[in-house]
């Protein structure tokens, strides 16, 4: 499973113990409205490589993500604002990345970055799945603010990973302990646990797994301090059976929110201020650790709902949700991936909601802010490059203009 996420991104170019409640979208969530329309702006500034992706957009319209360096052998965390790109750098090693919707509205960005020191255990660790190659440099979660990148501490082990930050400055992710965990699969050795850091106070707090599980990892946090993530085996430290259970930590207590019926890959990706959760989960019938999930939405009232996928596709993933319960993600099949917007009970192809003269294909929608602006990535048809975009909702006669005007 080495570099599964990076390989899936390239592929897009070429083409449990608790009772689970699975429901379809209900009328309370499906107030029918006209299809939204969007104006797309391409973010063409890169760090020199062929792959750049926007994974996060905050309410200030900052877009964070990653961009490959020239030659595509390394990738750096990046920030797009005011029409330009800023290289966030690394912690001394070759690679860094903002892979989750990892920024708040106060200028804090979180992600992963390699340091100069090599891993004495030669683990692949979670970070390597999001870098072009396995370097065996130690990887740490980072916080970037005011032009400075700072590393986050681990729980005694070598590696760490940061995914989300709220407007209170609380950061979540996961980090290794010193425990040699028998549920790990080689080359992974050390156990890891979900962590909440408060960098300004130099505090960290371990978020335990569900009873009977070995490891945990946190993927997102809201301003109420509710945290979502996974609980399961150590495995290879990238999804699979590490995600036996999808978890909500509310005031530090872990709750299994259920799944879609499979054995693995039950992964929350985002939580809004209402406590609504989105992510992806293998449905019943998918064997073992095979990757064939469906996007899901979990609400306190309705439990977990399968959002489905586009007809003919193999899997779907929900990556983000805003305060208006708009969900974005991607649906992928033999022909490649397409960005989707789910709202009012319907999954829509974002490519069908923009101007017909737009020449490119939006392959993934990675985040959506409270104004409904979406970022993600598209494939530029003229040269095959993967680049970020921002799609802005338009209304009235502006919607007509968006449907007819050519895009760069």
Helices and strands as residue ranges (DSSP letters): H 4-13, E 22-23, G 27-29, E 37-43, E 48-57, E 63-69, E 75-81, E 84-89, E 92-97, E 109-118, G 126-130, E 137-145, E 148-151, E 160-165, E 170-180, E 190-198, G 199-201, E 203-207, E 215-221, E 227-232, G 240-243, E 245-250, E 253-256, E 267-271, E 277-282, E 293-299, E 303-308, E 313-321, E 327-333, E 336-343, E 346-349, G 350-353, E 361-368, E 374-379, E 386-394, H 397-404
